[in-house]
């Protein structure tokens, strides 16, 4: 019985590899999409008939030579990694997008770190945007919703975080526009109410610094922080005279 030799490139021919099925689900069947979202045909001439006429001993010797070559290209081929930079970029992006959203800039930075040519990165990232795998506006909306309601961050802090992720300024403005001043102040009051108990027994000025400092770290302005802290202390019967002074 003839045993077929494992040839480098067989993984690409069978469609194996990180994210292949996921990416295929976003194609529309056009020629350009097929070129971008499917593995290139590699290993031509190493199909089923390539092993015909070789016995088990020849197959073992062939595999042994392949394993012992030790060259980086052979190693990459055995692991099924594509040689085409477009396919490399696509696979990198798909791995990074698995389980979490990323901005275009975050993916561009990752491709640059992996030494993907800029023109290739631009091509792949633009295609991912076209099929909806990258959506900075949706990312920013979800970020604002999660970080404001989950961590109590104010608009100023949210803007700062989204900038570090490379989101466009116009997209950031639209996303943080979901929060109005009343909602932001209500969240600040909730934060102070949760922290208030742990400050009881401290001197008034020390309580003020801790409560107002907590709000400042979350991006609340000084005026709003003082107003919210003063109201919370007054409800406890604390004397707030002079609290309008900067902290």
Long-range contacts (C-beta under 8 A, 24 or more apart in sequence): 1-56, 2-51, 2-52, 2-53, 2-54, 2-55, 2-56, 2-59, 3-51, 3-56, 3-59, 4-48, 4-50, 4-51, 4-59, 5-50, 5-51, 5-54, 5-59, 5-62, 5-63, 6-63, 6-66, 7-43, 7-46, 7-50, 8-43, 8-66, 8-74, 8-77, 8-78, 9-42, 9-43, 9-46, 9-77, 10-43, 10-46, 10-80, 11-80, 12-39, 12-40, 12-41, 12-42, 12-43, 12-80, 12-82, 12-87, 13-39, 13-41, 13-42, 13-43, 15-39, 16-80, 17-80, 17-82, 17-91, 18-91, 18-94, 18-95, 19-90, 19-91, 19-94, 19-95, 19-98, 22-94, 22-98, 23-90, 23-94, 26-131, 26-132, 26-133, 27-131, 33-127, 35-86, 36-86, 36-90, 36-123, 36-124, 36-127, 37-90, 37-127, 39-82, 39-87, 40-82, 40-84, 40-87, 42-82, 42-83, 85-116, 85-117, 85-120, 86-120, 86-123, 86-124, 88-114, 88-116, 89-116, 89-120, 89-121, 89-123, 89-124, 90-124, 92-116, 93-124, 93-125, 93-128, 93-133, 97-133, 97-134, 101-135, 101-138, 101-139, 101-142, 102-134, 102-139, 103-134, 103-136, 103-139, 103-165, 103-166, 103-167, 104-129, 104-134, 104-136, 104-166, 105-165, 105-166, 105-167, 106-165, 106-166, 107-134, 108-166, 109-166, 136-167, 136-168, 136-171, 137-171, 137-174, 137-175, 139-165, 139-167, 140-167, 140-171, 140-172, 140-174, 140-175, 141-175, 141-178, 143-175, 144-175, 144-176, 144-178, 144-179, 145-178, 148-179, 148-187, 149-187, 151-218, 152-187, 152-188, 152-190, 152-191, 152-218, 153-218, 153-219, 154-179, 154-184, 154-187, 154-188, 154-215, 154-218, 154-219, 154-220, 154-221, 155-179, 155-184, 155-219, 156-219, 156-220, 156-221, 157-218, 157-219, 158-219, 160-219, 184-220, 184-224, 185-224, 185-227, 185-228, 188-215, 188-220, 188-224, 188-225, 188-228, 189-228, 189-231, 189-232, 191-215, 191-218, 192-228, 192-229, 192-232, 193-232, 196-232, 196-236, 204-233, 204-238, 204-239, 207-233, 207-238, 208-233, 208-243, 208-247, 209-247, 212-247, 213-247, 222-246, 222-247
